[in-house]
Amino acid sequence: MKSVSILLVSFVLVPFCSAETWVVDRNGKADFISIQEAIHFSSNGDFIIVHEGVYEEQIDFLGKEITIEGASRESTIINGNGMLGSVVTFKTGETNSSVLSKFTITGGTGNFWTDPVFGQQRCGGGIYCENSSPSIQLCDVIKNNSWGGAGIFATNGSPSIFFSSVTYNYAEGHGGGAYLVDQVHSNIDSCIFAENTASWGGGLSCSTTSDPLILNCIFDRNTTMNVGGGMFIRSQSSPIVMASEFTDNTQISNPLGSGGGVCIYGGGSTGGPCYPTFQFCAFEGNSVQGDGGGMAAAYDAHPKILDCHFAFNQAGRSGGGLACVADQDHVYPSNADVDDVSFEFNHADEEGGGIHVRNSDPFLDHIEVHSNEADIAGGGLNFFESPLGRLLNSVICGNSEIQINGAYSDGGNNTISDMCSSCEGDVNEDGQVNVTDVLAVVGTWGPCTGDCNGDIDGSGVVDVTDLLIIVGNWGPC
């Protein structure tokens, strides 16, 4: 009986711990006047609420699993004010339980980090993540400067970045918006990378076995001096990019630069292959002085491009929409796998208005290439010393002046014409009127509401008349 009494007493003496909520107000009307002071005082699981205002400081999460939330991203600002260092630092093994939410982050210059090529440099002007995987959400990272990742820098970790914008940041080296390097496997969802500038990767630079998942993002009006206006991918990095837009990104200053929208550079023997995936993406209005207005795949770069659209991109050299290029010995070909992709109204000052292939073996299946221009050769496609490049099940028409230039492997079922003809009954616009179109009509049978592709005759009803139109136009367009 005595032992039981001791146990009960011991239980009563154990303190009950619960998460605390702390409030920060720069005007002194709360628990703390600075965010860092609140971090020092907090414990794992705590919640720090920050009232609106400008907080001129730099903060470090110190490895704590805490949530720091501002009143709103518009009204709650952490300003590094040009002081040396990053505005927000995660470098002590923070997990996704370390949350930063609803802030504007500006005025940072970055912490020191040793780049594998360029040595010690300042990186992460706005946010610095090393060996950490925090959650960043509903934030605006704006007007920061550093050598790499002026907006956001991450190495050896997997930060999650949601519903945030990264804008007007400037990097002398890699990643004006963000620089992900060395084993970074982030989730980046519903973010905007706009009007950032860098020497490599204006919007984002992804290097050295980094494979982020990028969903529903916009890369708009970013600028690079060398390669990758919207995004630069290299050195065994294979991100997955889905349902994202690359619009009006530019490459300037270097006439041999590549990839106005995206540049993928395996790097041959110095970097190793890259196998990124792009699906349901749009590449529009991007420009480059060199090759690949929309996208350039170079030297052991093997992108999978699925269900995408390339339009109104411009190349100063070749590949208005897409360029797949390699060394003249064909040792490091860039063998893009392109399936169900359209190329229209792209322009190249030299060769390949829609697509340019040099010393590479891409697989081009169910593509549509029309209304593109090249000033020298291959208004639609140009194959230079790439006879194993394979084209099948595709429609090539209306390009200026020659539809296809150079030798390639014809996989069959291609339609190549100087004029594009409308194809009534081709509901899914794949260049074929067949059973797929019948199924599309049957699937939308009845009164038509909204955008109704199955209503071929425009009667407002999907019915047997539409089926008869398909039967009457059966076959290749």
C-alpha positions as CSV (number, residue, x, y, z in Angstrom):
1,M,0.0,0.0,0.0
2,K,2.9,2.3,0.7
3,S,4.3,1.9,-2.8
4,V,1.0,2.9,-4.3
5,S,0.9,6.1,-2.3
6,I,4.4,7.1,-3.5
7,L,3.3,6.5,-7.1
8,L,0.2,8.7,-6.7
9,V,2.3,11.5,-5.2
10,S,4.8,11.3,-8.0
11,F,2.0,11.6,-10.6
12,V,0.6,14.7,-8.9
13,L,4.0,16.4,-8.9
14,V,4.6,16.0,-12.7
15,P,3.7,19.4,-14.3
16,F,1.1,19.5,-17.1
17,C,2.6,21.0,-20.2
18,S,0.6,22.7,-23.0
19,A,1.3,24.8,-26.0
20,E,1.4,28.5,-25.4
21,T,0.2,31.4,-27.6
22,W,2.5,34.5,-27.6
23,V,1.7,37.8,-29.1
24,V,4.3,40.2,-30.7
25,D,3.5,43.9,-31.2
26,R,6.2,46.4,-32.1
27,N,4.3,49.1,-30.2
28,G,4.8,47.3,-26.9
29,K,1.1,46.3,-26.4
30,A,1.7,42.6,-26.2
31,D,4.1,39.9,-24.8
32,F,7.0,40.9,-26.9
33,I,8.1,43.8,-29.2
34,S,10.3,41.6,-31.4
35,I,9.8,38.3,-33.2
36,Q,13.2,36.9,-32.3
37,E,12.6,37.6,-28.6
38,A,9.4,35.6,-28.8
39,I,11.2,32.7,-30.6
40,H,13.8,32.6,-27.8
41,F,11.1,32.4,-25.1
42,S,8.9,29.8,-27.0
43,S,8.9,26.1,-26.8
44,N,8.0,23.4,-29.3
45,G,4.3,23.5,-30.2
46,D,3.9,27.2,-29.3
47,F,2.1,29.7,-31.5
48,I,3.4,33.2,-32.1
49,I,1.0,35.8,-33.4
50,V,2.6,38.9,-34.8
51,H,0.5,42.1,-35.1
52,E,0.7,44.2,-38.2
53,G,3.7,46.5,-38.7
54,V,7.2,46.6,-40.0
55,Y,9.7,44.6,-37.9
56,E,13.3,45.5,-38.8
57,E,15.1,42.4,-37.7
58,Q,16.5,39.1,-38.8
59,I,15.0,35.9,-37.2
60,D,16.2,32.4,-36.7
61,F,13.8,29.6,-35.8
62,L,16.5,27.9,-33.6
63,G,15.3,24.5,-34.5
64,K,12.0,25.0,-32.8
65,E,8.7,23.4,-33.9
66,I,6.6,26.6,-33.6
67,T,4.2,28.5,-35.8
68,I,4.8,32.2,-36.5
69,E,1.9,33.9,-38.1
70,G,1.5,37.5,-39.2
71,A,-1.8,39.4,-39.3
72,S,-1.6,39.3,-43.1
73,R,1.1,39.2,-45.7
74,E,0.3,42.8,-46.8
75,S,0.4,44.3,-43.4
76,T,3.1,42.3,-41.5
77,I,6.6,42.9,-42.8
78,I,9.9,41.5,-41.7
79,N,12.5,43.9,-43.2
80,G,16.2,43.0,-43.0
81,N,16.8,46.6,-44.1
82,G,20.0,45.7,-45.9
83,M,21.8,44.3,-42.9
84,L,24.2,41.4,-43.7
85,G,22.4,38.1,-43.4
86,S,19.2,36.4,-44.3
87,V,15.9,37.8,-43.1
88,V,14.6,34.4,-42.0
89,T,16.9,31.4,-41.2
90,F,16.2,27.7,-40.8
91,K,19.5,25.9,-40.1
92,T,18.9,23.7,-37.1
93,G,17.0,20.8,-38.4
94,E,13.6,22.4,-38.5
95,T,10.8,20.1,-39.7
96,N,7.5,20.9,-41.4
97,S,6.2,21.6,-37.9
98,S,8.2,24.9,-38.1
99,V,5.8,27.1,-39.9
100,L,6.1,30.7,-41.2
101,S,2.9,32.2,-42.4
102,K,1.4,35.5,-43.7
103,F,4.5,37.7,-43.9
104,T,6.2,40.0,-46.4
105,I,9.9,39.2,-46.2
106,T,12.3,41.8,-47.7
107,G,15.6,43.6,-47.5
108,G,17.8,40.5,-47.0
109,T,21.4,39.9,-48.2
110,G,21.9,36.2,-47.3
111,N,24.0,34.0,-45.1
112,F,27.3,32.6,-46.1
113,W,27.3,29.1,-47.8
114,T,30.0,27.3,-49.8
115,D,28.8,26.7,-53.4
116,P,30.5,23.6,-54.9
117,V,31.6,25.6,-57.9
118,F,31.9,29.2,-56.8
119,G,33.0,28.8,-53.2
120,Q,31.7,30.8,-50.3
121,Q,28.9,33.1,-51.3
122,R,25.9,34.8,-49.6
123,C,22.7,32.8,-50.3
124,G,19.1,33.1,-49.2
125,G,18.5,36.8,-49.0
126,G,14.9,36.4,-47.9
127,I,14.8,32.9,-46.5
128,Y,17.7,30.6,-45.9
129,C,17.2,26.8,-45.3
130,E,20.1,24.5,-44.6
131,N,19.5,20.9,-43.4
132,S,16.0,21.9,-42.7
133,S,12.4,21.3,-44.0
134,P,10.1,24.0,-42.7
135,S,6.7,25.0,-44.0
136,I,6.4,28.5,-45.7
137,Q,2.9,29.6,-46.6
138,L,1.0,32.7,-47.7
139,C,4.2,34.8,-47.8
140,D,5.5,37.5,-50.2
141,V,9.3,37.3,-50.6
142,I,10.2,40.5,-52.3
143,K,13.2,42.7,-53.1
144,N,16.0,40.7,-51.6
145,N,19.6,40.4,-52.9
146,S,22.3,37.8,-52.6
147,W,24.6,35.7,-54.7
148,G,22.3,32.7,-54.8
149,G,18.6,32.2,-54.1
150,A,18.0,35.9,-53.5
151,G,14.4,35.1,-52.5
152,I,14.7,31.6,-51.1
153,F,17.7,29.3,-50.7
154,A,17.5,25.6,-49.7
155,T,20.2,22.9,-49.4
156,N,19.9,19.4,-48.0
157,G,16.3,19.6,-47.0
158,S,12.8,19.7,-48.2
159,P,11.0,22.9,-47.3
160,S,7.4,23.1,-48.3
161,I,6.3,26.4,-50.0
162,F,2.6,27.0,-50.5
163,F,0.5,29.9,-51.8
164,S,3.4,32.4,-51.8
165,S,4.9,34.9,-54.2
166,V,8.6,35.4,-54.9
167,T,9.1,38.6,-56.8
168,Y,11.7,41.3,-57.7
169,N,14.6,39.5,-56.1
170,Y,18.1,39.8,-57.6
171,A,20.9,37.1,-57.5
172,E,24.4,37.6,-58.9
173,G,24.7,33.9,-59.4
174,H,22.0,31.2,-59.3
175,G,18.2,31.5,-58.7
176,G,16.9,35.0,-58.6
177,G,13.6,33.7,-57.0
178,A,14.9,30.5,-55.5
179,Y,18.0,28.3,-55.6
180,L,17.6,24.6,-54.6
181,V,20.9,22.8,-54.5
182,D,22.1,19.4,-53.2
183,Q,19.4,16.9,-52.3
184,V,16.4,19.2,-52.1
185,H,13.0,17.5,-52.5
186,S,10.6,20.4,-51.8
187,N,6.9,20.6,-52.4
188,I,6.1,24.0,-54.1
189,D,2.4,24.5,-54.7
190,S,0.4,27.5,-56.0
191,C,3.3,29.9,-56.0
192,I,4.3,32.8,-58.2
193,F,7.9,33.5,-59.3
194,A,7.8,36.9,-61.1
195,E,10.3,39.6,-62.2
196,N,13.3,38.0,-60.5
197,T,16.8,38.2,-62.1
198,A,19.9,36.0,-62.0
199,S,22.9,35.0,-64.0
200,W,21.5,31.4,-64.0
201,G,17.8,30.6,-63.5
202,G,16.0,33.9,-63.2
203,G,12.9,32.4,-61.5
204,L,14.4,29.2,-60.0
205,S,17.6,27.3,-60.2
206,C,17.6,23.6,-59.4
207,S,20.9,21.8,-59.1
208,T,22.7,18.7,-57.9
209,T,20.3,15.9,-57.4
210,S,17.4,18.1,-56.4
211,D,13.9,16.9,-57.4
212,P,11.2,19.2,-56.2
213,L,7.5,18.7,-57.0
214,I,6.2,21.9,-58.5
215,L,2.4,22.2,-58.9
216,N,0.1,25.0,-60.1
217,C,2.9,27.6,-60.2
218,I,3.5,30.7,-62.4
219,F,6.9,31.7,-63.7
220,D,6.4,35.2,-65.3
221,R,8.7,37.9,-66.6
222,N,11.9,36.5,-64.9
223,T,15.2,37.3,-66.5
224,T,18.5,35.4,-66.8
225,M,21.8,36.6,-68.2
226,N,22.8,33.2,-69.3
227,V,20.4,30.2,-69.2
228,G,16.9,29.5,-67.9
229,G,14.8,32.7,-67.8
230,G,12.0,31.0,-65.9
231,M,13.8,27.9,-64.6
232,F,17.3,26.3,-64.8
233,I,17.7,22.6,-64.1
234,R,21.1,20.8,-64.1
235,S,23.4,18.1,-62.5
236,Q,21.2,15.0,-62.1
237,S,18.2,17.1,-61.0
238,S,14.8,15.8,-62.1
239,P,11.9,17.9,-60.8
240,I,8.3,17.2,-61.6
241,V,6.5,20.3,-62.8
242,M,2.7,20.1,-63.4
243,A,-0.1,22.5,-64.3
244,S,2.3,25.4,-64.4
245,E,2.8,28.4,-66.6
246,F,6.0,29.9,-68.1
247,T,5.2,33.3,-69.6
248,D,7.3,36.2,-70.9
249,N,10.5,35.0,-69.3
250,T,13.7,36.2,-71.1
251,Q,17.4,35.4,-71.5
252,I,19.6,38.4,-72.2
253,S,23.3,39.4,-72.5
254,N,24.7,36.1,-73.7
255,P,24.2,35.3,-77.5
256,L,24.9,31.6,-76.7
257,G,22.4,31.5,-73.8
258,S,19.6,29.0,-73.9
259,G,16.1,28.4,-72.5
260,G,13.9,31.5,-72.4
261,G,11.3,29.6,-70.4
262,V,13.3,26.6,-69.1
263,C,16.8,25.4,-69.6
264,I,17.7,21.8,-68.8
265,Y,21.5,21.2,-68.8
266,G,22.7,17.7,-67.9
267,G,26.2,18.9,-68.2
268,G,27.7,15.8,-69.8
269,S,30.6,14.3,-67.9
270,T,30.6,17.3,-65.5
271,G,27.0,17.0,-64.3
272,G,25.3,13.8,-65.3
273,P,21.8,13.3,-66.8
274,C,18.6,15.1,-65.9
275,Y,15.1,13.6,-66.3
276,P,12.6,16.3,-65.4
277,T,8.9,15.9,-66.2
278,F,6.6,18.7,-67.4
279,Q,2.9,17.9,-67.7
280,F,-0.1,20.2,-68.4
281,C,2.2,23.2,-68.7
282,A,2.1,26.2,-70.9
283,F,5.1,28.0,-72.4
284,E,4.1,31.3,-73.9
285,G,5.9,34.5,-74.9
286,N,9.3,33.5,-73.7
287,S,12.5,34.7,-75.5
288,V,16.1,33.7,-75.8
289,Q,19.2,35.1,-77.6
290,G,20.4,31.6,-78.3
291,D,18.5,28.3,-78.6
292,G,15.1,27.2,-77.2
293,G,12.7,30.1,-76.8
294,G,10.2,28.0,-74.7
295,M,12.6,25.3,-73.6
296,A,16.1,24.1,-74.2
297,A,17.3,20.6,-73.4
298,A,21.1,20.4,-73.7
299,Y,23.9,17.8,-73.2
300,D,22.4,14.8,-71.5
301,A,19.0,16.4,-70.7
302,H,16.0,14.1,-71.2
303,P,12.8,15.9,-70.3
304,K,9.4,14.2,-70.5
305,I,7.0,16.8,-71.9
306,L,3.3,15.7,-71.8
307,D,0.1,17.5,-72.6
308,C,1.8,20.9,-72.9
309,H,1.4,24.0,-75.1
310,F,4.2,26.1,-76.7
311,A,3.1,29.4,-78.3
312,F,4.6,32.8,-79.3
313,N,8.1,31.9,-78.1
314,Q,11.2,33.5,-79.8
315,A,14.7,32.2,-80.3
316,G,17.6,34.4,-81.6
317,R,19.2,31.2,-82.9
318,S,17.3,28.0,-83.2
319,G,14.3,26.2,-81.7
320,G,11.6,28.9,-81.2
321,G,9.5,26.5,-79.2
322,L,11.8,23.7,-78.2
323,A,15.5,23.0,-78.8
324,C,17.2,19.6,-78.1
325,V,20.9,19.9,-78.6
326,A,24.1,18.0,-77.9
327,D,27.8,17.7,-78.7
328,Q,28.8,17.0,-82.3
329,D,30.1,13.6,-81.4
330,H,26.6,12.6,-80.2
331,V,28.0,11.5,-76.8
332,Y,25.5,13.4,-74.7
333,P,22.3,13.6,-76.7
334,S,19.2,15.3,-75.4
335,N,16.4,12.9,-76.0
336,A,13.2,14.6,-75.0
337,D,10.1,12.5,-74.9
338,V,7.3,14.7,-76.2
339,D,3.8,13.4,-76.3
340,D,0.5,15.2,-77.0
341,V,2.1,18.7,-77.2
342,S,1.2,21.6,-79.5
343,F,3.7,24.1,-81.0
344,E,2.2,27.2,-82.7
345,F,3.3,30.7,-83.6
346,N,6.8,30.3,-82.4
347,H,9.7,31.9,-84.3
348,A,13.5,31.2,-84.7
349,D,15.9,33.6,-86.4
350,E,17.8,30.6,-87.7
351,E,16.4,27.0,-87.7
352,G,13.5,25.2,-86.3
353,G,10.6,27.6,-85.7
354,G,8.7,25.0,-83.7
355,I,11.4,22.5,-82.8
356,H,15.1,22.3,-83.4
357,V,17.1,19.0,-82.9
358,R,20.9,18.9,-83.1
359,N,22.8,15.7,-82.6
360,S,20.0,14.2,-80.4
361,D,17.3,11.6,-80.6
362,P,14.0,12.9,-79.3
363,F,10.7,10.9,-79.5
364,L,7.9,13.1,-80.8
365,D,4.5,11.4,-80.7
366,H,1.1,13.0,-81.2
367,I,2.4,16.5,-81.6
368,E,0.9,19.3,-83.5
369,V,3.2,21.9,-85.1
370,H,1.6,24.7,-87.1
371,S,2.0,28.3,-87.9
372,N,5.7,28.5,-86.8
373,E,8.5,30.4,-88.6
374,A,12.2,30.0,-89.1
375,D,14.2,32.5,-91.1
376,I,16.7,29.9,-92.5
377,A,15.3,26.3,-92.4
378,G,12.6,24.2,-90.9
379,G,9.7,26.4,-90.2
380,G,8.1,23.5,-88.3
381,L,10.9,21.2,-87.3
382,N,14.6,21.1,-88.1
383,F,16.8,18.0,-87.7
384,F,20.5,18.6,-87.8
385,E,22.6,15.3,-87.8
386,S,19.7,13.7,-85.9
387,P,18.4,10.9,-88.1
388,L,17.3,8.8,-85.2
389,G,14.9,11.5,-84.0
390,R,11.5,9.8,-84.2
391,L,8.3,11.5,-85.4
392,L,4.9,9.7,-85.4
393,N,1.2,10.3,-85.2
394,S,1.7,14.0,-85.7
395,V,0.3,16.9,-87.7
396,I,2.8,19.4,-89.2
397,C,1.3,22.1,-91.3
398,G,1.2,25.8,-92.1
399,N,4.8,26.5,-91.1
400,S,7.1,28.9,-92.9
401,E,8.7,28.1,-95.1
402,I,9.7,24.4,-95.1
403,Q,7.6,22.1,-92.8
404,I,10.4,19.8,-91.9
405,N,14.1,20.1,-92.7
406,G,16.7,17.4,-92.3
407,A,16.7,13.6,-91.9
408,Y,14.7,11.9,-89.2
409,S,13.0,8.6,-88.5
410,D,9.4,8.6,-89.7
411,G,7.3,6.4,-87.3
412,G,4.3,6.7,-89.6
413,N,0.8,8.2,-89.4
414,N,2.1,11.8,-89.8
415,T,0.2,14.5,-91.7
416,I,2.6,17.0,-93.3
417,S,1.1,19.9,-95.4
418,D,1.9,23.5,-96.4
419,M,-1.7,24.4,-95.5
420,C,-3.6,23.6,-92.4
421,S,-7.1,22.4,-93.1
422,S,-9.9,22.5,-90.6
423,C,-10.9,19.0,-89.6
424,E,-14.6,18.8,-88.8
425,G,-15.3,16.0,-86.4
426,D,-11.8,16.0,-84.8
427,V,-13.2,16.8,-81.4
428,N,-10.0,16.2,-79.4
429,E,-7.9,17.9,-82.0
430,D,-5.3,15.1,-82.4
431,G,-5.4,15.2,-86.2
432,Q,-7.5,12.1,-86.5
433,V,-11.2,11.6,-86.7
434,N,-11.8,8.2,-85.1
435,V,-13.4,6.3,-82.2
436,T,-11.9,8.7,-79.6
437,D,-14.0,11.5,-81.1
438,V,-17.1,9.2,-81.0
439,L,-16.5,8.6,-77.4
440,A,-16.1,12.3,-76.7
441,V,-19.5,13.0,-78.3
442,V,-21.2,10.2,-76.5
443,G,-19.7,11.4,-73.2
444,T,-21.4,14.8,-73.6
445,W,-24.7,13.6,-75.1
446,G,-27.7,15.8,-74.7
447,P,-28.3,19.6,-74.2
448,C,-25.0,21.5,-74.4
449,T,-24.0,23.8,-71.6
450,G,-20.8,25.8,-71.4
451,D,-17.8,24.8,-73.5
452,C,-19.2,21.7,-75.3
453,N,-16.7,20.3,-77.9
454,G,-19.1,17.4,-78.7
455,D,-21.6,19.9,-80.3
456,I,-19.9,19.9,-83.6
457,D,-22.7,21.5,-85.6
458,G,-23.3,24.2,-83.0
459,S,-26.9,23.3,-82.5
460,G,-26.8,23.5,-78.7
461,V,-27.5,19.7,-78.5
462,V,-25.0,16.8,-78.8
463,D,-27.0,14.3,-80.8
464,V,-26.9,11.9,-83.8
465,T,-26.1,14.7,-86.2
466,D,-22.8,15.2,-84.6
467,L,-22.0,11.5,-84.8
468,L,-22.8,11.6,-88.5
469,I,-20.3,14.4,-89.0
470,I,-17.6,12.3,-87.5
471,V,-18.5,9.3,-89.6
472,G,-18.4,11.5,-92.8
473,N,-14.9,12.8,-92.0
474,W,-13.4,9.5,-90.7
475,G,-9.6,9.1,-90.9
476,P,-6.6,11.4,-90.8
477,C,-7.3,15.1,-91.2
